[in-house]
Amino acid sequence: MAIEKKIPSPSEITGEAKKFTPQEIQELQDLQSQITQLTHSFGQLTLSKIKLEEQDAFLKSQLNILEEKETNLAKLLSDKYGKGSLNIETGEFTSVE
């Protein structure tokens, strides 16, 4: 069975205060700084993901609008000229009917 150690409360701490060495303090401060930097980087990454998702949704909606315009134009031209193929460079339409 594992023995669980409880972290003592301030009132339970007795005895003389001990000091960490300057090197130990520096190591702790370095770790805190690295954790803060990493946390900041995760935040920046999350914001970037949100912006990319928004941009993705915007571009998809623009694509849907263009596809709808293309469909409408194709129907309009098909109704006017019938089915066939268009040479976009010369403007010549060849009917297949």
C-alpha positions as CSV (number, residue, x, y, z in Angstrom):
1,M,0.0,0.0,0.0
2,A,1.4,3.4,-1.0
3,I,1.9,6.0,1.7
4,E,0.6,9.4,0.9
5,K,2.5,12.4,2.1
6,K,0.6,15.5,2.8
7,I,2.1,18.9,2.0
8,P,2.3,20.6,5.4
9,S,0.3,23.8,6.0
10,P,2.2,26.9,7.1
11,S,1.0,26.3,10.7
12,E,2.5,22.8,10.6
13,I,5.9,24.0,9.5
14,T,8.2,24.2,12.5
15,G,11.9,24.8,12.8
16,E,14.4,27.0,11.2
17,A,13.9,28.4,7.7
18,K,16.3,27.0,5.1
19,K,17.6,28.9,2.1
20,F,17.9,27.6,-1.4
21,T,21.2,28.2,-3.1
22,P,21.4,31.0,-5.7
23,Q,21.9,28.2,-8.3
24,E,18.7,26.5,-7.2
25,I,16.8,29.8,-7.2
26,Q,18.1,30.5,-10.7
27,E,17.0,27.0,-11.9
28,L,13.5,27.5,-10.6
29,Q,13.3,31.0,-12.1
30,D,14.5,29.6,-15.5
31,L,11.9,26.9,-15.4
32,Q,9.2,29.4,-14.6
33,S,10.3,31.6,-17.4
34,Q,10.4,28.7,-19.9
35,I,6.9,27.6,-18.8
36,T,5.6,31.1,-19.3
37,Q,7.2,31.3,-22.7
38,L,5.7,28.0,-23.7
39,T,2.3,29.0,-22.4
40,H,2.5,32.1,-24.5
41,S,3.5,30.1,-27.5
42,F,0.5,27.8,-27.0
43,G,-1.8,30.9,-26.8
44,Q,-0.3,32.3,-30.0
45,L,-0.8,28.9,-31.7
46,T,-4.4,28.7,-30.6
47,L,-5.1,32.2,-31.9
48,S,-3.4,31.3,-35.2
49,K,-5.6,28.2,-35.5
50,I,-8.8,30.2,-34.8
51,K,-7.8,32.8,-37.5
52,L,-7.0,30.0,-40.0
53,E,-10.4,28.3,-39.3
54,E,-12.1,31.6,-39.9
55,Q,-10.2,32.2,-43.1
56,D,-11.0,28.6,-44.2
57,A,-14.7,29.2,-43.6
58,F,-14.6,32.5,-45.4
59,L,-12.8,31.0,-48.5
60,K,-15.3,28.1,-48.5
61,S,-18.2,30.5,-48.6
62,Q,-16.5,32.5,-51.4
63,L,-16.0,29.2,-53.3
64,N,-19.7,28.4,-52.9
65,I,-20.7,31.8,-54.2
66,L,-18.5,31.4,-57.2
67,E,-19.7,27.9,-57.9
68,E,-23.3,29.2,-57.8
69,K,-22.5,32.0,-60.2
70,E,-20.8,29.5,-62.5
71,T,-23.8,27.3,-62.4
72,N,-26.2,30.2,-63.1
73,L,-24.1,31.5,-66.0
74,A,-23.7,28.0,-67.5
75,K,-27.5,27.6,-67.4
76,L,-28.1,31.0,-68.9
77,L,-25.6,30.4,-71.7
78,S,-26.9,26.9,-72.3
79,D,-30.4,28.2,-72.6
80,K,-29.3,30.8,-75.0
81,Y,-26.9,28.8,-77.2
82,G,-27.7,25.2,-76.4
83,K,-25.3,22.5,-75.5
84,G,-21.8,22.6,-76.9
85,S,-18.2,23.8,-76.2
86,L,-16.7,27.2,-76.1
87,N,-13.2,28.2,-77.1
88,I,-12.7,30.9,-74.5
89,E,-9.8,32.4,-76.4
90,T,-11.6,33.0,-79.7
91,G,-15.1,33.2,-78.3
92,E,-16.3,30.6,-80.8
93,F,-19.1,28.2,-79.7
94,T,-19.5,24.8,-81.3
95,S,-23.0,23.3,-80.8
96,V,-23.2,19.6,-80.2
97,E,-26.9,19.4,-81.1
